[in-house]
Amino acid sequence: MKGTRQARVILVHWKRFTGTELDVFSSLKNFCDSYPGYSYHTLSNHLSKKKLPFENNQIKIERKPVLTKLERPELPKGLFWDMKYATINWQQPGALVPVA
């Protein structure tokens, strides 16, 4: 085994819609089974050799890694819904905000 392979999905952006119309497939084969007008071998060669998304006037197809681990952001000790808005001095810039 050459190493662990990162899980990927196939992200399909349909251009025929004005909004963001995205479909996610677990594999390229599943996409090609659902849309037989697209050749599995052609798309696979394009996505694996060029490492670029396949794109035409109807569709954009790309491989994206599946995020398995996310870092938690640094959040402030007090959240905005815990603040005592009535006691905030709005005239003093940089004043500490009292927390409940």
C-alpha positions as CSV (number, residue, x, y, z in Angstrom):
1,M,0.0,0.0,0.0
2,K,1.4,3.4,-1.0
3,G,-0.2,5.3,1.8
4,T,-3.6,6.3,3.1
5,R,-5.8,7.9,0.5
6,Q,-7.8,10.9,1.6
7,A,-11.6,10.5,1.1
8,R,-12.9,12.7,-1.7
9,V,-16.3,13.5,-3.2
10,I,-17.4,14.7,-6.6
11,L,-18.8,18.2,-6.5
12,V,-21.1,19.1,-9.5
13,H,-22.0,22.7,-10.1
14,W,-24.9,23.1,-12.6
15,K,-24.6,26.3,-14.6
16,R,-28.1,26.2,-16.0
17,F,-29.5,27.6,-12.8
18,T,-29.1,31.2,-11.7
19,G,-28.5,30.3,-8.1
20,T,-26.0,28.0,-6.6
21,E,-27.1,24.5,-7.7
22,L,-24.7,21.9,-6.3
23,D,-24.8,18.1,-6.3
24,V,-22.4,16.0,-4.3
25,F,-21.7,12.4,-5.3
26,S,-19.6,9.8,-3.4
27,S,-17.8,8.8,-6.6
28,L,-17.4,9.7,-10.2
29,K,-19.0,6.3,-11.2
30,N,-22.2,7.2,-9.3
31,F,-22.3,10.5,-11.1
32,C,-21.9,8.9,-14.5
33,D,-24.5,6.2,-13.7
34,S,-26.9,9.0,-12.9
35,Y,-26.1,11.1,-16.0
36,P,-25.1,8.6,-18.8
37,G,-24.4,11.5,-21.1
38,Y,-21.0,12.0,-19.3
39,S,-18.3,9.5,-20.0
40,Y,-16.6,8.0,-16.9
41,H,-13.3,7.5,-18.6
42,T,-13.1,11.0,-20.1
43,L,-14.0,12.6,-16.8
44,S,-11.7,10.4,-14.8
45,N,-8.7,11.1,-17.1
46,H,-9.4,14.8,-17.0
47,L,-9.7,15.0,-13.2
48,S,-6.8,12.7,-12.4
49,K,-4.2,13.8,-14.9
50,K,-4.8,17.5,-15.2
51,K,-5.8,18.0,-11.5
52,L,-8.2,20.6,-12.7
53,P,-12.0,20.7,-12.7
54,F,-13.8,19.6,-15.8
55,E,-15.9,22.5,-17.1
56,N,-18.1,23.2,-20.1
57,N,-21.0,25.6,-20.7
58,Q,-23.4,23.4,-18.7
59,I,-21.5,22.0,-15.8
60,K,-18.4,22.2,-13.6
61,I,-17.2,18.9,-12.0
62,E,-14.4,18.7,-9.4
63,R,-13.0,16.4,-6.8
64,K,-12.9,17.8,-3.3
65,P,-11.4,16.3,-0.1
66,V,-13.8,15.3,2.7
67,L,-13.0,17.3,5.8
68,T,-12.6,14.9,8.7
69,K,-11.1,17.1,11.3
70,L,-11.8,20.8,12.0
71,E,-10.0,23.1,14.4
72,R,-12.3,24.9,16.8
73,P,-12.1,28.7,16.6
74,E,-11.0,30.8,19.5
75,L,-14.2,32.2,20.9
76,P,-14.4,35.1,23.4
77,K,-15.1,34.2,27.1
78,G,-18.5,36.0,26.9
79,L,-20.8,35.7,23.9
80,F,-22.9,38.6,22.6
81,W,-26.1,37.2,24.0
82,D,-24.5,37.3,27.5
83,M,-23.7,41.0,27.4
84,K,-25.5,43.5,29.5
85,Y,-26.4,46.0,26.8
86,A,-28.0,48.5,29.2
87,T,-24.7,49.0,31.0
88,I,-22.5,49.5,28.0
89,N,-20.9,52.9,27.6
90,W,-21.5,53.4,23.9
91,Q,-19.7,56.8,23.9
92,Q,-16.4,55.4,25.1
93,P,-14.6,53.5,22.3
94,G,-12.7,50.4,23.4
95,A,-14.6,50.2,26.7
96,L,-14.9,46.7,28.2
97,V,-18.2,45.2,27.7
98,P,-19.8,43.8,30.9
99,V,-20.8,40.2,30.8
100,A,-23.6,38.7,32.9
